[in-house]
Amino acid sequence: MNFEQYQQEALKTDKTTKNKPSAIIVPLLGLAGEAGELLNEYKKFLRDGEAHEHFKERVQEELGDLLWYLSNTASKFDLTLEEIAKSNLLKCRSRWHHTDGSEIGLVFVHAFDYKFPENERIPRKFTVELTEIVDGGRIKMKGFINGVQAGNDLTDNSYVGDGYRYHDVFHFAFAAVLGWSPIVRFFFNCKRKSDPITDEVEDGGRATAIEEGVSAMIFSYASHHKFLEGTSSVDSALLRTIQSMTSGLEVAECSIGDWEKAILKGFEVWRQIDHNKGGQITVDLDARDLSWSPLISRVQSVD
């Protein structure tokens, strides 16, 4: 029996009238109730162990009831179980793969650059030095790529010191894991000017603002979750919001799993930078990785 057949047969045993309020609330309450029944059976198993001889049969029965209410709820909302199942599998695959289901690999991390001249490509591997200075009593971050300062001195732009001055780490993480970062392109002066449309849309001010917005958003989220220390996942709602924000850009090809990896890797390095008040970051686009190592000299003063 397939999903379509089951849903049609299950609907024949529905005792509610479709155009009454109870038609919706009954299957919704049924889902909640049967989920509770399933938990209750597992509670009995934990209590009684092997003495609960019919545990497997009871689980099968409760799952069957859940399936009936799920099917009925879908029918009431003019959805099909087949559509729901396909959509769910696509969502699950997108956590770890591209939106088309293919796995990410070396071909992909070159995808946004391979059509362009070498001087318009983000370098495949580079190092960044981040250090602190004290200027007028304020702590600022300086970043250097190949000995040349990248961007401006940064503060936390906050009433309290929270380490946001090191947020460039996230841009480097986006470049490493996603092969995408308009801001890193700015640092390397490798905007794709040979194609005016790409230069305007993908490497221009709006894309840069979106990337900065994503950085601020993930930092705010992480600040309420111990800066993601000890976690291996990111909230799905946050990842979907990021996908929505970047949906008009080339990075939309990346899955929420790709974004999750970039965020987790970025904060792994950020925590090291913040704890040590600087350091060296090695960014490797081919390995889709970035790592931290210490600097000999960290804090300078210009007072």
Buried (B, 14 or more C-beta within 10 A) or exposed (E): EEBEEBBEEBBEEBEBEEEEEEBBEBBEEBBEEBBEBBEEBBEBBEEEEEEBEEBEEBBEBBEEBBBBBBBBBBBBEEBBBBEBEEEEEEEEBBBBBBBEEEEBEEEBBBBBBEEBEEEBBBBBEBBBBBBBBEBEEEBBBBBBBEEEEBBEBBBBEEEEEBBBBBBBBBBBBBBBBBBBBBBBBBBBEBBBBEBEEBBBBBBBEEBBEBBBEBBBBBBEBBEEEEBBEEEEEBEEEBBBBBBEBBEEBBBBBBBBBBBBBBBBBBBBBBBBBBEBBBBBBBBBBEBBBBBBEEBEEBEEEEE
